[in-house]
Amino acid sequence: MKIPAWSFSSIKTYDQCPKKFYHLKVVRDYQEDQNAEHLLYGTEFHKAAELYLKDGTPIPPQFNFAKGALDNLNNLPGKKLCEYEMGLTENLDPCGFKDENVWWRGIADLIILDEKIGEARVIDYKTGKSAKYADTGQLELMALAVFKHFPTVKKVKAGLLFVIAKQLIKGNYHVDNASVLWGKWLKDYERMRSSYKNNVWNPRPSGLCRKHCVVLECPHNGRNG
């Protein structure tokens, strides 16, 4: 079974429940509700932020509350790269997001690149109402990709910007520690690869199963009958 390019979101889905991953990402006989209100809101905000930082398109009134935070980012020194697509090969070489040999892919909401001093900032916007369960793993992977795509960058200051909660969850990464971080993510990837190789996708029950999982045929789903 061919393993498609993976991402932070796909590996987190697998870690949450291999069976759910199988149905959503492999056979695709179920799908998340992409029209859910919170997902549409997040998509609209990301587009508004991109256009505002890229060419000054006015922010829609419903997002004016975030203008100050976006202005602060825009005023930082460095080249602004919005919704920047990155890919890596299995040898961890940089490649295009849609290249045939792409092994990992990710999109950075905002990269502020200052190659003169060998630093970059990576920002990921979050529109959730709370930062309580923030996961900085996404920042790690983005930093690792930035080190590959921009070899002069030795340090990445990253953050999950919760625009509604007005919180910034920070992460700082140095290229000297990249191999340690890759070791952790490659272990996760190997578990997923083993499921593909052996076609074994065991369910992993959690508190989300009964009311929130879309895979109705799973015995742990409370809405399957």
Sequence and secondary structure as in RCSB ss.txt:
>XXXX:A:sequence
MKIPAWSFSSIKTYDQCPKKFYHLKVVRDYQEDQNAEHLLYGTEFHKAAELYLKDGTPIPPQFNFAKGALDNLNN
LPGKKLCEYEMGLTENLDPCGFKDENVWWRGIADLIILDEKIGEARVIDYKTGKSAKYADTGQLELMALAVFKHF
PTVKKVKAGLLFVIAKQLIKGNYHVDNASVLWGKWLKDYERMRSSYKNNVWNPRPSGLCRKHCVVLECPHNGRNG
>XXXX:A:secstr
     B HHHHHHHHH HHHHIIIIIS  S   TT HHHHHHHHHHHHHHHHHHH     GGGGGGHHHHHHHHT
SSSEEEEEEEEEE TTS EE TT TT  EEEEEEEEEEETTTTEEEEEEEE  S  TT  THHHHHHHHHHHHH 
TT  EEEEEEEETTTTEEEEEEEEGGGHHHHHHHHHHHHHHHHHHHHHT       TTHHHH S TTSTT TT  
